[in-house]
Amino acid sequence: MIQREIIQTWTVQHHQHSPIHAAGMVLDPAKMQEFDPFLFLAEDFFKKGTFDFHPHRGIETVTYCLEGKLEHEDNKAGKGELGPGDVQWMTAGRGVIHIEDPAEGDTVHSLQLWVNLPREHKMTEPRYQNLRSQDMPVREEASALIRIFSGSSGGIKSATKNYVPVTFVEINLEPGATISQDLPGDYNGFMYVLEGNGLFGKNKVEAEKGQALQLGQAEERQESEVTIQAKEKMRVLLYAGKPLNEPIVARGPFVMNTEEEIRQAYRDYMDGKFGE
């Protein structure tokens, strides 16, 4: 088993965008190719009225609710609600128009990841998977609990459907606990520390709350793992996925493979082809 190293760490910087919205980029959209298949990860603190109805095409959004109550509605009669610890996995596919809004009087703290869709699935039908925290499979070991939102951990698998193979786990460790998360060798990956601090990877890089870490590479045909040791009680999110190695053309809410496909997406949206 190849032990993954940590090749870089960074501290997420948050900025106030309006009186009701502050945000920080955990994963910089300028590094889409480097973190393929992940496009970016944003951490948001926001109140009702921040995000109006808006379209998407060619991607999946993975929204993790940390605090507050997040209400969702779309133009295809979809409606739902996320509470703390819940995840919504939305496949925009050929096109969806939706809104994500906190309940009245609430402030929501969330993380939203954009996952690229492969060329053959860019125009798939939209779908939603509401992943309730209490319903997710868990891997429990001494002083460690891993909640598996997608992929697997220690042989325990999630039933989440993926167009791109993705491992997404929440790792909870008591002080002094150590855990190893297994990953296919060709997956790109990163982690974000939500609480506490600890040592990460073969090279035992130290990181704390508010910091992110990029995993080093392994060989495609090799199995690999990353080891995490908690110095304090710690909560960490790990995202890893199989790279697409395809051209990325991103404009606003649309991510396609060519400029013409982007222009077509805007034409379709303006012509009402995403629905009312």
N, C-alpha and C positions, 0 to 999 in steps of 0.2 A: 504493500500500500504506500503510494507516494504521499509524503507530507507536504501540504501547501505552505508556502511562505506568504508573508504580507509584504507587498512591494511598495505601497504608499499609504499614508494616512492623511486625513485632512479634517479640519474643524468646520462645521457648517455655520455659515454666517447668515443671520436673519435680518430682514429689512422690513420696515413698515411701509406698505404700499398704499394704504388708505387708513382712515380712522377705524375701519372694521376688518382690516386684513393685513397680517404680517406673514412673511414666507421666507424660506431658505431653500437653496438647491442642494440636496444631498448628493445628487448625481447630476453633473453639469451637462446640459444638452449639447454643448460644444464637443463632447467626448463620446458621441453616439457610436462611432466605429470602434472605439477602444473597449466599450462595455457591451457591445453587440451580444444578445438581442435587446438589451435594455436601452431606452432612448433618454430618459431622465427620471429622477425621483425628486419630488417636491414635498417639503414639509410646510403645511399651512396651518395658521391659526385664524379663524374667520367667523364672522357673524352672518346672520341672514341678510341676503341682498348682495353678497360679494360676487357670486357667479350667477349670471342669467342663463337662459336657454342658449346652448351652443352645440355645434355639430362636431362629429369625428368621423374619420374614415381611415382604414388601413392599419389600425392599432388595436391593442387591448389596454384598458386601464385597470389597475389593481389598487383599490382604495382601502387603506387600513385605518380604521377609526380608533384613535387613542383615547380621546375624551369627548364628551358631549354626545348629542343625538343628531345624526346626519340623515336627512330625508332626501329621497331620490325620486325623480319622475322623468318620463321620456315621452316622445311623440308616438310611441307604439303601444300605448296603454300599460306600460310598465310602471310600477310604483313600489317603493319599499323604504326601509329604515335600517340604519346601522347604529349599533350601540358600541360602547368601548370594547375593543378586542375583536370586533367583527370585521370581515373583509368582503368587499364586492369585487368580483372579477367580471368586468364588462368587455365583451367582444364587440367593438364598433363595426368591424367588417365593412360592408358596402356603404354603410351610412346610418347614423343615428343622431337625433337631436335630443339633448337631455339637460337637466338642471340638477345640481347638488346643493342643497341648502340646509343650514342648521335649523333645528326647531326654534320657534319664536323665543327670544331671550337667551338662547344657548350660544356658547362659543365652542366651536368644534376644533379639535386638534387632530389633524390627519396627515397621512403620508400617501401620496399618489404616485404610483409607478406607471410609466408607459412602456409596454412591451411591443416590439415591432412584430407585425404579422408577415409570414413568408409570402412571396409573390403569388403562389397558388391559392392562398387563402385571404388575400387582401379584400376580395369582394364577397366573402362569405356572408351568410345571413347573421345579423346581430343576435347575441344571446347574453344572458346574465347568469352568474352563479353567485348566490349569496352564501357566504361561508361563515356560519355562526361559530364563534369561539368555542362554545360549549359542545358543539357537534364535531369538532375536528379530531382526528386521531392524534394520540399523544404517545410519545416515547418517554418512559420514566426510568431513571436510574438513580443511584445514590446522590441525593442533593441536586438533582437535575430533572427538568421537565422540558421537553421539546414539543411544541404544538406544530403540527404539519399541515400547512395550508395548501401546499402543492408539492408534488414529488414524493420523496421518501426520506426516512432517517432511521438508520439501524435496522433496516428490513421492514419497517412499518410504513405503509403507503397511504397516501391520500387518494380519494376518488375524484379529485378535481380534474376537469377535462382541459387539456392543453393542445393548442396548435403548435406551439414551440415548447419542447421539453424544458420545464422550469422547476427548480427546487426553491420553495419559499417556506422558511421555518422561523418560528419565534422560540428563542432559546432562553430559558430561565434557570439561573444557577445560584445556589447558596454560596456564601463566602468559602473559599478554598476548594470548591468543586471544579472538576475538570471533565470536559466532554469532547468527543470527536464527531464531527459531522461528515459523513461520506458523500462524495460527489464524483460523477463521471469525469475523467481526465480532461475532456475537451470543453467543459463548461467554463465560461467566464463568470466571475462572482465578486460580490462585495458584501460588507456587513455595516450595520449602523447600530451604535450603542444607544439604547434608550434610557438605561439606568445603570449606575455603578461603574466599575472599572475592572480591568483584568489584562491578561496576557494572551496574545493571539498568534497563531501560526507556529511553524517550525522555528522561526527566528524570535519568538516570544516578544513581539512588539506590544508595548503597553498603550492602551487607549481607554478613554473614559466617555461618560455621557456627552452626547453632542458631536462625537467624532465618528468618521467613516473610515473603512479600511478596504483596500483592493487586494484580492487574492492573486498570487502568482499563478503561472500556468503549469499544467502537467501535460503529459503526452496523451494524445487522443485515445489510444487503446488501453490506457492504464486507469485503474481505479485510484482515486485519491481521497484524502480527507484533510480537514482543517481542525486543529485542536484549539480549544478555548479554555482558559483557566480563570476563574473569578477571584479577584482579591477582595471585593465587596459583593454584596448581593447584586446580581447583574441580570439585565434583560437586554437581549440583542436580537436584531432581525438579520437573517442571512438570505440573500437573493443570489441565485446562480442559474444560468441557462445556457443552452446550446446555441452558439453563434450561427447566424444565417449566412454571413459572408455574401450579402447582396447589396446593390447600390441603395443608398438612403437619400431620398429627397423629401425634406420636411418643410412645410409652409403652414404656419398657424396650427390649426387642429387636424391637419391632414398629413399623413406620412405614406408616401408611395415610392416607386422605384425609378420613375422618370418625371421630368418636368411636364410633359404632356399629360401624364396621369394626374398630376396636381392640378393643372388647368382644367381637366375634365371634372375633377372633384368639385372645384368651385362652380363650374357651369351647372353641374347636376344639383348642387345645393341651391343656387340661385333660381333654377328652374323648378324647384319644389320636388325633386326626385328623391329627397331623403324623407319625404312625407310631410304632413302638415305639422 
